[in-house]
Amino acid sequence: AAGGKIMSADLDPAAVGDEDAARVGLKPIRDWRAFSLQGHPGFLFISNPFLRGSQAFWVRQCLKTYPQKPNVCNLDMHMSPSETHGFWNCPRHPAGTRQPKTLLEKLRWVTLGYHYNWGSKTYSADHHTPFPSELHALAFRITAACGFPGFSSEAAILNYYRSDSSLGIHVDESELDHSQPLLSLSFGQSAIFLLGGPHRQDPPTAMFMHSGDVMVMSGPSRLTYHAVPRILPAPLECASFLEPSGSASVLPDGSAVEPVTEEDWAVCSRYIQNSRVNVTVRQVLGLGQSFPETTPSSVFQSEKLPANGYRDGAAGGDNGKRKRSGSDSNPDKT
């Protein structure tokens, strides 16, 4: 990082047992390397807390499982439900190319739980599907270790970056409850992350985010501006962390993490050679809160392309992420 003093941050090893951490692919909390940044209270950076081989499962979930129905993704705008359902298992083309690779290259965003409405920049009670239990378990353990045992995973936005993509300056404020943190997970290629302040003109601090790195934005940092101006090739050592372990014998009973098949990993590894996936998990409602009333016709406009903020060089325009004027609707960070 540049622009602020980096300080070691204390976590709560007693919040999550070693076996509970391993069930979602995490190292024991005492082995995590966590840092805070002077001038950014509430911001935590955790350097790859994942067990070796477990990132592959989360990459597979992001590429194969989460884009499928009932979740919502940008492909829904161009394909019928029958085409998007189970697209991963489409047969190989005569030339030997595999359909998932083609569709994955077009994937820009996925929403889970309460589905973010790109048009109105809101969430609503009407547009909701069950939140993935394994991602809930992962987020619960990370946030508990960071001092937020009451965090509830209610929504997530997955952003898919190609090597020439970027994300403009924005702040995530569409959730009704800002007392709970914003959790950001990165997989695949690296990125430059800019962390600003509460005002758009505040000078940012730049840092690298590598595969497996985690950010937690809480307190005053929950509503700070941030951006991702560039995707970079990952350091060589990151590739070894991504490779699946290939053994189910080391997984604890009740593990949410499963072995990744060679066939699935062949597709995943090709994709992440020049792409990055970011997952942001957030709590939308506070205790006792409810959504304001909306008309059903306004709820299902989230399949519109986001207006601004996300730049995809390959597409030559704004895709996949949204930026609101003055602040942002784009609930992704990193």
C-alpha positions as CSV (number, residue, x, y, z in Angstrom):
1,A,0.0,0.0,0.0
2,A,1.0,3.6,-0.5
3,G,-0.3,6.7,1.2
4,G,-0.9,5.5,4.7
5,K,1.0,3.7,7.5
6,I,0.2,0.0,7.6
7,M,-0.4,-1.5,11.0
8,S,-0.9,-5.0,12.2
9,A,-4.5,-5.7,13.1
10,D,-5.8,-7.9,15.9
11,L,-8.5,-10.5,15.1
12,D,-10.4,-12.8,17.5
13,P,-9.0,-16.3,17.3
14,A,-11.7,-17.6,19.7
15,A,-14.5,-16.4,17.5
16,V,-14.1,-19.4,15.1
17,G,-12.7,-22.8,15.9
18,D,-10.0,-24.3,13.7
19,E,-12.3,-27.0,12.4
20,D,-15.1,-24.5,11.6
21,A,-12.6,-22.4,9.7
22,A,-11.4,-25.4,7.7
23,R,-15.0,-26.3,6.8
24,V,-15.1,-23.2,4.5
25,G,-11.5,-23.5,3.4
26,L,-9.9,-21.0,5.9
27,K,-6.7,-21.3,7.9
28,P,-7.0,-21.1,11.7
29,I,-7.7,-17.5,12.6
30,R,-4.4,-17.2,14.6
31,D,-2.5,-17.8,11.3
32,W,-4.2,-15.0,9.4
33,R,-2.2,-11.9,8.6
34,A,-4.5,-8.9,9.0
35,F,-3.6,-5.2,8.6
36,S,-5.3,-1.8,9.1
37,L,-4.4,1.5,7.4
38,Q,-3.7,4.7,9.2
39,G,-6.3,7.3,8.3
40,H,-8.9,4.6,7.4
41,P,-10.6,3.5,10.6
42,G,-12.7,0.4,10.1
43,F,-10.7,-0.9,7.1
44,L,-9.1,-4.3,7.4
45,F,-7.0,-6.1,4.8
46,I,-6.5,-9.9,5.3
47,S,-3.7,-11.5,3.2
48,N,-5.1,-14.7,1.7
49,P,-6.5,-16.6,4.7
50,F,-7.5,-19.6,2.6
51,L,-6.0,-23.0,3.0
52,R,-3.9,-24.2,0.1
53,G,-6.2,-25.7,-2.6
54,S,-9.5,-24.3,-1.2
55,Q,-9.6,-21.3,-3.4
56,A,-10.3,-23.6,-6.4
57,F,-13.7,-24.5,-4.8
58,W,-14.7,-20.8,-4.5
59,V,-13.6,-20.1,-8.0
60,R,-15.7,-23.0,-9.3
61,Q,-18.7,-21.7,-7.3
62,C,-18.3,-18.2,-8.8
63,L,-18.0,-19.5,-12.4
64,K,-20.2,-22.6,-12.5
65,T,-22.8,-22.4,-9.7
66,Y,-23.6,-18.8,-8.9
67,P,-24.4,-17.7,-12.4
68,Q,-27.1,-20.3,-12.7
69,K,-30.8,-19.8,-11.8
70,P,-32.4,-18.8,-9.6
71,N,-29.6,-16.2,-9.3
72,V,-29.5,-13.2,-11.7
73,C,-26.7,-12.4,-14.1
74,N,-26.0,-10.1,-17.1
75,L,-26.4,-13.0,-19.5
76,D,-30.2,-13.0,-18.7
77,M,-30.5,-10.0,-20.9
78,H,-29.4,-11.8,-23.9
79,M,-30.5,-15.4,-23.4
80,S,-33.6,-17.3,-22.4
81,P,-33.8,-19.0,-19.0
82,S,-33.5,-22.4,-20.7
83,E,-30.3,-21.2,-22.3
84,T,-28.7,-19.9,-19.2
85,H,-29.8,-22.7,-17.0
86,G,-27.0,-25.3,-16.8
87,F,-24.9,-23.5,-19.5
88,W,-21.8,-25.0,-17.9
89,N,-22.8,-28.4,-19.2
90,C,-23.4,-27.4,-22.8
91,P,-21.8,-30.0,-25.1
92,R,-18.6,-29.3,-26.9
93,H,-18.8,-27.7,-30.3
94,P,-17.6,-29.7,-33.3
95,A,-14.4,-27.7,-33.4
96,G,-13.6,-28.8,-29.9
97,T,-14.3,-25.5,-28.2
98,R,-16.4,-25.6,-25.1
99,Q,-19.5,-23.4,-24.8
100,P,-18.9,-22.5,-21.1
101,K,-15.7,-20.7,-22.1
102,T,-17.6,-18.5,-24.6
103,L,-20.3,-17.7,-22.1
104,L,-17.9,-17.1,-19.3
105,E,-16.1,-14.5,-21.4
106,K,-19.5,-12.6,-21.6
107,L,-20.2,-12.9,-17.9
108,R,-19.9,-9.5,-16.1
109,W,-22.0,-9.7,-13.0
110,V,-24.1,-12.0,-10.8
111,T,-26.4,-11.0,-7.9
112,L,-27.3,-13.3,-5.0
113,G,-29.9,-13.1,-2.2
114,Y,-31.5,-9.7,-2.5
115,H,-30.9,-8.8,-6.1
116,Y,-29.5,-5.4,-6.7
117,N,-31.6,-3.3,-9.1
118,W,-29.2,-1.5,-11.4
119,G,-31.8,0.9,-12.7
120,S,-33.2,2.2,-9.4
121,K,-30.0,1.5,-7.4
122,T,-32.0,-0.3,-4.7
123,Y,-32.9,-3.7,-3.2
124,S,-36.5,-4.8,-2.6
125,A,-38.3,-7.6,-0.8
126,D,-39.9,-8.8,-4.0
127,H,-36.6,-9.6,-5.8
128,H,-35.0,-12.2,-3.6
129,T,-33.7,-15.7,-3.9
130,P,-32.1,-17.9,-1.2
131,F,-28.6,-16.9,-0.4
132,P,-26.0,-19.7,-0.9
133,S,-25.4,-21.4,2.4
134,E,-21.7,-22.1,1.8
135,L,-21.0,-18.4,1.0
136,H,-23.0,-17.4,4.1
137,A,-20.9,-19.7,6.2
138,L,-17.7,-18.3,4.7
139,A,-18.8,-14.7,5.3
140,F,-20.0,-15.4,8.8
141,R,-16.7,-16.8,9.9
142,I,-14.6,-14.0,8.4
143,T,-16.8,-11.2,9.8
144,A,-16.9,-13.0,13.2
145,A,-13.1,-13.1,13.4
146,C,-13.1,-9.4,12.6
147,G,-15.4,-8.5,15.5
148,F,-18.9,-8.7,13.8
149,P,-20.5,-11.9,15.1
150,G,-24.0,-10.6,14.2
151,F,-23.3,-10.2,10.5
152,S,-26.0,-11.7,8.2
153,S,-25.2,-12.3,4.5
154,E,-28.3,-11.0,2.7
155,A,-26.9,-10.0,-0.7
156,A,-23.8,-10.4,-2.8
157,I,-22.6,-9.0,-6.1
158,L,-20.0,-10.8,-8.1
159,N,-18.0,-8.8,-10.6
160,Y,-16.1,-10.5,-13.4
161,Y,-13.1,-8.6,-14.6
162,R,-11.2,-9.3,-17.8
163,S,-7.6,-8.1,-18.1
164,D,-8.6,-4.8,-19.6
165,S,-11.6,-4.1,-17.3
166,S,-11.7,-1.4,-14.6
167,L,-14.2,-0.1,-12.0
168,G,-14.7,3.7,-11.5
169,I,-14.7,5.6,-8.3
170,H,-17.8,4.9,-6.2
171,V,-19.2,4.3,-2.8
172,D,-21.5,1.4,-1.7
173,E,-24.5,2.9,0.0
174,S,-27.6,1.2,-1.4
175,E,-27.9,-1.1,1.6
176,L,-30.3,0.2,4.3
177,D,-28.0,-0.8,7.1
178,H,-24.5,0.6,7.1
179,S,-23.6,-0.5,10.6
180,Q,-22.5,-3.9,9.3
181,P,-19.3,-4.3,7.2
182,L,-18.9,-4.8,3.6
183,L,-16.9,-8.0,2.8
184,S,-14.8,-8.3,-0.3
185,L,-13.2,-11.5,-1.7
186,S,-10.8,-11.6,-4.6
187,F,-9.9,-14.6,-6.8
188,G,-7.8,-15.0,-9.9
189,Q,-5.6,-12.2,-11.4
190,S,-4.5,-9.3,-9.3
191,A,-5.8,-5.7,-9.1
192,I,-4.8,-2.2,-8.1
193,F,-7.3,-1.1,-5.5
194,L,-7.8,2.6,-4.6
195,L,-9.2,3.4,-1.2
196,G,-10.3,7.0,-0.8
197,G,-12.2,8.9,1.8
198,P,-15.8,10.0,2.5
199,H,-15.6,12.6,-0.2
200,R,-14.9,12.0,-3.9
201,Q,-12.0,14.4,-4.0
202,D,-10.2,12.8,-1.1
203,P,-6.8,11.5,-2.3
204,P,-6.8,7.7,-2.5
205,T,-4.4,5.1,-1.1
206,A,-3.3,2.5,-3.6
207,M,-2.7,-1.2,-2.8
208,F,-2.5,-4.5,-4.6
209,M,-5.2,-7.2,-4.2
210,H,-4.1,-10.7,-5.0
211,S,-6.0,-13.9,-5.3
212,G,-7.4,-15.0,-1.9
213,D,-7.1,-11.5,-0.3
214,V,-10.0,-10.2,1.8
215,M,-11.1,-6.7,2.6
216,V,-13.5,-5.7,5.3
217,M,-14.9,-2.2,5.2
218,S,-16.7,-1.1,8.4
219,G,-17.3,1.9,10.5
220,P,-16.2,5.2,8.8
221,S,-14.6,3.1,6.0
222,R,-18.0,1.5,5.2
223,L,-19.0,4.6,3.1
224,T,-15.6,5.5,1.6
225,Y,-15.0,6.0,-2.1
226,H,-13.0,3.3,-3.8
227,A,-12.1,2.1,-7.3
228,V,-10.3,-0.6,-9.3
229,P,-8.4,1.2,-12.1
230,R,-6.4,-1.8,-13.4
231,I,-6.1,-5.6,-13.5
232,L,-2.6,-7.0,-13.4
233,P,-1.0,-10.4,-13.9
234,A,-0.9,-12.3,-10.6
235,P,2.4,-13.1,-9.0
236,L,3.7,-16.6,-9.8
237,E,3.1,-17.9,-6.2
238,C,-0.6,-17.1,-6.5
239,A,-1.0,-19.8,-9.1
240,S,0.0,-22.5,-6.6
241,F,-2.5,-21.3,-4.1
242,L,-5.3,-21.5,-6.7
243,E,-4.6,-25.1,-7.7
244,P,-7.1,-27.6,-6.2
245,S,-5.8,-30.0,-3.6
246,G,-7.5,-32.9,-5.3
247,S,-8.2,-34.8,-2.0
248,A,-11.4,-35.1,0.0
249,S,-9.7,-37.0,2.8
250,V,-8.3,-33.8,4.4
251,L,-11.7,-32.1,4.5
252,P,-13.4,-32.0,8.0
253,D,-16.9,-33.5,8.5
254,G,-19.6,-31.2,7.4
255,S,-17.3,-29.3,5.1
256,A,-18.9,-26.7,2.8
257,V,-15.8,-27.0,0.5
258,E,-15.8,-29.9,-2.0
259,P,-13.1,-31.2,-4.3
260,V,-13.1,-29.7,-7.8
261,T,-13.1,-32.2,-10.7
262,E,-10.4,-32.0,-13.3
263,E,-12.9,-31.2,-16.0
264,D,-14.4,-28.3,-14.0
265,W,-10.9,-27.0,-13.1
266,A,-9.8,-27.1,-16.7
267,V,-12.5,-24.5,-17.5
268,C,-11.9,-22.5,-14.4
269,S,-8.1,-22.3,-14.8
270,R,-8.4,-21.2,-18.4
271,Y,-10.7,-18.4,-17.3
272,I,-8.7,-17.1,-14.4
273,Q,-5.4,-17.0,-16.4
274,N,-6.5,-13.5,-17.6
275,S,-9.5,-12.7,-15.4
276,R,-10.4,-11.7,-11.9
277,V,-13.5,-12.4,-9.8
278,N,-14.6,-10.2,-7.0
279,V,-17.3,-11.2,-4.5
280,T,-18.8,-8.6,-2.2
281,V,-21.1,-9.7,0.5
282,R,-23.3,-7.3,2.5
283,Q,-26.1,-7.1,5.0
284,V,-28.9,-5.1,3.5
285,L,-31.3,-4.7,6.5
286,G,-30.7,-3.9,10.1
287,L,-32.5,-5.5,13.0
288,G,-36.1,-4.7,12.7
289,Q,-35.7,-2.8,9.4
290,S,-37.9,-3.5,6.4
291,F,-37.9,-2.2,2.8
292,P,-40.0,0.8,1.7
293,E,-42.9,-0.2,-0.4
294,T,-42.3,-0.5,-4.2
295,T,-44.4,-1.3,-7.2
296,P,-43.8,-4.8,-8.6
297,S,-43.1,-3.3,-12.1
298,S,-40.1,-1.4,-10.7
299,V,-38.6,-4.4,-9.0
300,F,-37.6,-6.5,-12.0
301,Q,-35.6,-3.9,-13.9
302,S,-32.3,-5.0,-12.5
303,E,-31.5,-6.9,-15.7
304,K,-30.7,-3.5,-17.3
305,L,-27.1,-2.9,-18.0
306,P,-25.4,-0.7,-15.4
307,A,-25.0,2.8,-16.5
308,N,-21.4,3.8,-15.8
309,G,-18.4,3.0,-13.7
310,Y,-17.4,-0.4,-15.1
311,R,-15.1,-0.2,-18.1
312,D,-14.5,-3.3,-20.1
313,G,-12.0,-2.8,-22.9
314,A,-13.0,-5.9,-24.7
315,A,-16.6,-4.8,-24.9
316,G,-15.7,-1.2,-25.6
317,G,-18.2,0.3,-23.1
318,D,-19.7,0.2,-19.7
319,N,-20.7,-3.2,-18.5
320,G,-21.3,-5.3,-15.4
321,K,-20.9,-2.6,-12.7
322,R,-22.7,0.5,-12.0
323,K,-21.7,3.9,-10.8
324,R,-24.0,6.5,-9.5
325,S,-23.3,10.1,-10.1
326,G,-21.7,11.5,-7.0
327,S,-21.8,8.1,-5.3
328,D,-22.4,4.7,-6.6
329,S,-24.8,2.0,-6.9
330,N,-22.2,-0.5,-7.7
331,P,-22.0,-2.7,-4.8
332,D,-18.8,-4.3,-5.7
333,K,-15.5,-3.2,-4.5
334,T,-12.2,-4.4,-5.5
